[in-house]
């Protein structure tokens, strides 16, 4: 078995679309228009992932920029067993590690997260309860080690399979499941300490 790497090494499969293969070839050739096309196709997803990890719009935007600036060099390691989007998210995970360790950035997100507009019509009491839960959840996430935070966001928030998360993070699938298990337990305990069940 190949040892875990910072970025997953992949093999080409027939599942990759011809358009994606062409885009990857153009990226490898240093085509700036291809980088723009990759950005246009995937930046919103990477930004949403980054926001969930770092919690702050400015830090998430920095992470998006770092990820796409690294893509032309990193694409040489892409071999196609996962989608290009999954590969790009794996780059974002690597760049997010130092951002996640900056607790001050995550704490600043608590206020903004609680002020997000509701998804449906709610009462002021519902909005207050939602803001309280959001703040408590972010404080609880803040206590998790980086690897567990990444795993819980990938599997529970983005609803990726443990296999996809393993490809993104470059660790065995069983490790992803273990990280999610421990992260859930720690989140439940942290929320219970705040009186939220």
C-alpha positions as CSV (number, residue, x, y, z in Angstrom):
1,X,0.0,0.0,0.0
2,X,1.3,3.4,-0.9
3,X,2.0,5.7,2.1
4,X,-0.2,8.7,2.7
5,X,0.9,11.8,0.9
6,X,0.0,15.4,1.3
7,X,-1.9,15.2,-2.0
8,X,-3.5,12.1,-3.3
9,X,-1.7,10.4,-6.2
10,X,-4.3,9.2,-8.8
11,X,-4.5,7.0,-11.8
12,X,-6.3,7.9,-15.0
13,X,-9.7,6.3,-15.4
14,X,-12.4,6.3,-18.1
15,X,-14.7,8.2,-15.7
16,X,-12.9,11.5,-16.2
17,X,-14.6,13.6,-18.9
18,X,-12.8,14.5,-22.0
19,X,-13.4,18.2,-21.2
20,X,-11.8,17.7,-17.8
21,X,-8.8,15.8,-19.3
22,X,-8.4,18.6,-21.9
23,X,-8.5,21.2,-19.1
24,X,-5.9,19.3,-17.1
25,X,-3.6,19.0,-20.2
26,X,-3.9,22.8,-20.7
27,X,-3.1,23.5,-17.1
28,X,0.0,21.3,-17.3
29,X,1.1,23.2,-20.4
30,X,0.9,26.4,-18.4
31,X,-2.2,27.9,-20.2
32,X,-3.4,30.8,-18.2
33,X,-6.8,30.6,-19.8
34,X,-7.1,27.1,-18.5
35,X,-6.4,28.4,-15.0
36,X,-9.2,30.9,-15.5
37,X,-11.5,28.1,-16.7
38,X,-10.6,26.0,-13.7
39,X,-11.2,28.9,-11.4
40,X,-14.6,29.7,-13.0
41,X,-15.7,26.1,-12.7
42,X,-14.6,25.4,-9.1
43,X,-14.0,28.6,-7.1
44,X,-17.4,28.8,-5.6
45,X,-17.2,25.3,-4.2
46,X,-13.6,25.9,-2.9
47,X,-14.8,29.1,-1.3
48,X,-17.7,27.4,0.4
49,X,-15.4,24.7,1.7
50,X,-12.8,27.3,2.8
51,X,-15.5,29.3,4.7
52,X,-16.5,26.2,6.6
53,X,-12.9,25.5,7.5
54,X,-11.6,28.9,8.4
55,X,-14.9,30.6,9.2
56,X,-14.1,34.1,7.9
57,X,-14.8,35.5,4.5
58,X,-11.5,37.3,4.1
59,X,-9.5,34.2,5.2
60,X,-11.6,32.0,3.0
61,X,-10.9,34.3,0.0
62,X,-7.2,34.2,0.8
63,X,-7.4,30.4,0.9
64,X,-9.2,30.3,-2.5
65,X,-6.5,32.5,-4.1
66,X,-3.6,30.4,-2.6
67,X,-5.3,27.2,-3.8
68,X,-5.6,28.4,-7.4
69,X,-2.2,30.0,-7.4
70,X,-0.8,26.6,-6.4
71,X,-2.8,24.6,-9.0
72,X,-0.5,25.1,-12.0
73,X,2.4,23.5,-10.1
74,X,0.3,20.9,-8.3
75,X,-1.6,19.7,-11.4
76,X,1.4,17.5,-12.3
77,X,0.4,15.2,-9.5
78,X,-3.2,14.9,-10.7
79,X,-3.7,11.6,-12.5
80,X,-7.5,11.4,-12.7
81,X,-9.0,8.8,-10.3
82,X,-10.9,11.6,-8.7
83,X,-12.5,14.7,-10.2
84,X,-10.4,17.8,-10.7
85,X,-12.7,19.5,-8.2
86,X,-11.8,16.9,-5.6
87,X,-8.1,17.4,-6.4
88,X,-8.5,21.2,-6.0
89,X,-10.3,20.8,-2.7
90,X,-7.3,18.6,-1.5
91,X,-5.1,21.6,-2.4
92,X,-7.3,23.8,-0.3
93,X,-7.1,21.4,2.6
94,X,-3.3,21.6,2.6
95,X,-3.4,25.4,2.4
96,X,-6.1,25.5,5.1
97,X,-4.0,23.8,7.8
98,X,-2.2,27.0,8.9
99,X,-5.4,29.1,8.6
100,X,-7.3,26.7,10.8
101,X,-4.7,27.0,13.6
102,X,-5.4,30.8,13.8
103,X,-8.1,30.7,16.4
104,X,-8.7,34.5,16.2
105,X,-9.9,34.2,12.7
106,X,-12.4,31.6,13.6
107,X,-13.7,33.5,16.6
108,X,-14.4,36.5,14.4
109,X,-16.7,34.4,12.3
110,X,-19.1,33.6,15.2
111,X,-20.9,36.9,14.9
112,X,-21.2,36.8,11.1
113,X,-22.4,33.2,11.1
114,X,-25.2,34.0,13.5
115,X,-26.3,37.0,11.3
116,X,-26.6,34.9,8.1
117,X,-30.1,35.3,6.7
118,X,-32.4,32.4,7.6
119,X,-33.2,29.8,4.9
120,X,-37.0,30.1,5.6
121,X,-39.3,32.5,7.3
122,X,-38.7,32.3,11.1
123,X,-39.6,34.2,14.2
124,X,-37.2,36.4,16.1
125,X,-37.0,33.7,18.7
126,X,-36.0,31.2,16.0
127,X,-33.4,33.6,14.7
128,X,-32.0,34.1,18.2
129,X,-31.9,30.3,18.8
130,X,-30.2,29.8,15.5
131,X,-27.6,32.4,16.2
132,X,-26.9,30.9,19.6
133,X,-26.5,27.4,18.2
134,X,-24.3,28.7,15.4
135,X,-22.0,30.4,17.9
136,X,-21.9,27.4,20.1
137,X,-21.1,25.1,17.2
138,X,-18.3,27.3,15.9
139,X,-16.8,27.5,19.4
140,X,-17.1,23.7,19.6
141,X,-15.4,23.3,16.1
142,X,-12.7,25.7,17.3
143,X,-11.7,23.1,19.9
144,X,-11.2,20.3,17.4
145,X,-7.7,19.4,16.0
146,X,-7.3,20.5,12.4
147,X,-7.5,16.9,11.0
148,X,-10.8,16.2,12.8
149,X,-12.3,19.6,11.7
150,X,-11.4,18.9,8.1
151,X,-12.9,15.4,8.3
152,X,-16.2,16.5,9.9
153,X,-16.6,19.4,7.4
154,X,-16.0,17.1,4.4
155,X,-18.2,14.2,5.6
156,X,-20.9,15.9,7.6
157,X,-21.3,19.4,6.2
158,X,-20.4,18.7,2.5
159,X,-21.8,15.2,2.7
160,X,-18.8,13.6,1.0
161,X,-18.2,9.8,1.4
162,X,-15.3,8.7,3.6
163,X,-13.6,7.5,0.3
164,X,-13.8,11.0,-1.2
165,X,-12.6,12.6,2.0
166,X,-9.7,10.1,2.1
167,X,-8.7,11.1,-1.5
168,X,-8.9,14.8,-0.6
169,X,-6.9,14.5,2.6
170,X,-4.5,11.8,1.5
171,X,-5.1,9.4,4.4
172,X,-6.8,6.0,4.6
173,X,-10.5,5.8,4.5
174,X,-10.6,4.2,8.0
175,X,-8.6,7.2,9.3
176,X,-11.2,9.6,8.0
177,X,-14.0,7.6,9.7
178,X,-12.1,7.6,12.9
179,X,-11.5,11.3,12.8
180,X,-15.3,11.9,12.1
181,X,-16.2,9.6,15.0
182,X,-13.9,11.4,17.5
183,X,-15.0,14.8,16.1
184,X,-18.7,14.1,16.6
185,X,-18.1,12.9,20.1
186,X,-16.1,16.0,21.0
187,X,-18.7,18.3,19.4
188,X,-21.5,16.6,21.4
189,X,-19.5,17.0,24.6
190,X,-18.7,20.6,23.9
191,X,-22.3,21.5,23.1
192,X,-23.5,19.7,26.2
193,X,-21.1,21.8,28.3
194,X,-23.0,24.8,26.9
195,X,-26.3,23.3,27.7
196,X,-27.2,22.5,24.1
197,X,-28.4,18.9,23.4
